[in-house]
Amino acid sequence: MKIVSKVFGSYEGATVLEYSLVNDTGMSVSCLNYGCVITEINVPDRHGKVENVVLGFNQFEDYLDLSPYFGAVVGRVAGRIKDARFEIGGKEYLLAANEDPNHLHGGGKGFNSVIWKSEVIEGNEAVGVKFSYLSPDGDEGYPGNLDIHVTYLLNNKNELSITYEGDTDQPTIINLTNHSYFNLSGNIKRDVSNHILQLNNDRFLELGHDLIPTGQILSAKNTPFDFQHGRRLLTGIKSEHPQNVLAGNGYDHPLIFTEGDEHKIFLSDEESGRTLLVTTDQPCVVLYTSNQLEGPYSISGVKARNYLGVCLETQVYPDAVNQPNFPSVILNPEEVYYSKTVYRFFSNIIGD
């Protein structure tokens, strides 16, 4: 295994570096010290052909001007916070309303758009990068100095692990995730509508017209939101279910893992033979089928259009701080925030 780096661009007087992690089986992962952005994940198909399976840009300027959070770590809090406000201990905090009137993915300058300190990790079992960032008190409206570390590690099992750690000197809120758009066809040869998704989820969160959870937890049984036996993403894209239509004809929904079951997600593409297994310690995954990706730009030479990628954002429920029946996202000074998600790639499909 090895890790190499090169200059990818510059931002606010700092050098943007791209690190490429390479294992002994033909898999590689490239990432930036800007936003912890994953620019490429190259894995073999069933015939051994190695191709990129995430959406990204070839030049840094496109990440500044065009990127819908491609490959980035988003925070302090992933997802939307209603009316860009919340309370801790009776005190109200007002956040940046970057999706007016709501707060989205950490604000106008969230973790996705800052330079992180980086430390190369070269071990016998894995190679990677540890990214660190100190988010100051008042950053985008959040209280407390928050010290964050995000570690990417690649091993010879074709596993990419992402570990998130943090501590604060004041009560604050935190809910981190990675916003990679996966497309297992390789080099964006097809959209993801025929990808098959399977996970043990018996419930999902109802969204309002602002795409923020209403607080209602709905049964997934006999709906397009039941993935326990696997289903093509196309079923939700074509569905007339009011929640699919509301999300722009597809998914932008938190799926809740069944209690007592392992938090595993399988995503597969039959034609390429690639399968992605995601395991996480988080209670839900926000499934987003890039329903709003269409635009006047290209992604690695492919014209941007809807359904070119699928996001699997492992996290606590969105807007949890404003929903008393949701798990807490409050972090106190005496506590340590910790979360881990592992992405393992196979060159066969479920059932082979």
HELIX and SHEET records of a PDB file:
HELIX    1   1 PHE A   60  ASP A   65  1                                   6    
HELIX    2   2 LYS A   82  ALA A   84  5                                   3    
HELIX    3   3 PHE A  111  SER A  113  5                                   3    
HELIX    4   4 ASP A  139  GLY A  141  5                                   3    
HELIX    5   5 LEU A  233  ILE A  237  1                                   5    
HELIX    6   6 PRO A  242  LEU A  246  1                                   5    
HELIX    7   7 ALA A  320  ASN A  322  5                                   3    
SHEET    1   A 5 LYS A   2  TYR A  11  0                                        
SHEET    2   A 5 ALA A  14  VAL A  22 -1                                        
SHEET    3   A 5 SER A  28  LEU A  32 -1                                        
SHEET    4   A 5 ILE A  38  PRO A  44 -1                                        
SHEET    5   A 5 VAL A  50  ASN A  52 -1                                        
SHEET    1   B 2 VAL A  73  VAL A  74  0                                        
SHEET    2   B 2 THR A 177  ASN A 178 -1                                        
SHEET    1   C 2 ARG A  80  ILE A  81  0                                        
SHEET    2   C 2 HIS A 103  LEU A 104 -1                                        
SHEET    1   D 2 ARG A  85  ILE A  88  0                                        
SHEET    2   D 2 LYS A  91  LEU A  94 -1                                        
SHEET    1   E 9 LYS A 117  GLU A 122  0                                        
SHEET    2   E 9 ALA A 126  SER A 135 -1                                        
SHEET    3   E 9 LEU A 146  ASN A 155 -1                                        
SHEET    4   E 9 GLU A 159  THR A 168 -1                                        
SHEET    5   E 9 TYR A 337  PHE A 346 -1                                        
SHEET    6   E 9 ARG A 274  THR A 280 -1                                        
SHEET    7   E 9 LYS A 264  ASP A 269 -1                                        
SHEET    8   E 9 ILE A 196  LEU A 199 -1                                        
SHEET    9   E 9 ARG A 231  ARG A 232 -1                                        
SHEET    1   F 2 THR A 172  ILE A 173  0                                        
SHEET    2   F 2 ILE A 330  LEU A 331 -1                                        
SHEET    1   G 6 TYR A 181  PHE A 182  0                                        
SHEET    2   G 6 VAL A 310  GLN A 315 -1                                        
SHEET    3   G 6 CYS A 284  TYR A 288 -1                                        
SHEET    4   G 6 ASP A 252  PHE A 257 -1                                        
SHEET    5   G 6 ASN A 201  LEU A 207 -1                                        
SHEET    6   G 6 PRO A 213  SER A 219 -1                                        
SHEET    1   H 2 SER A 298  ILE A 299  0                                        
SHEET    2   H 2 VAL A 302  LYS A 303 -1                                        
END                                                                             
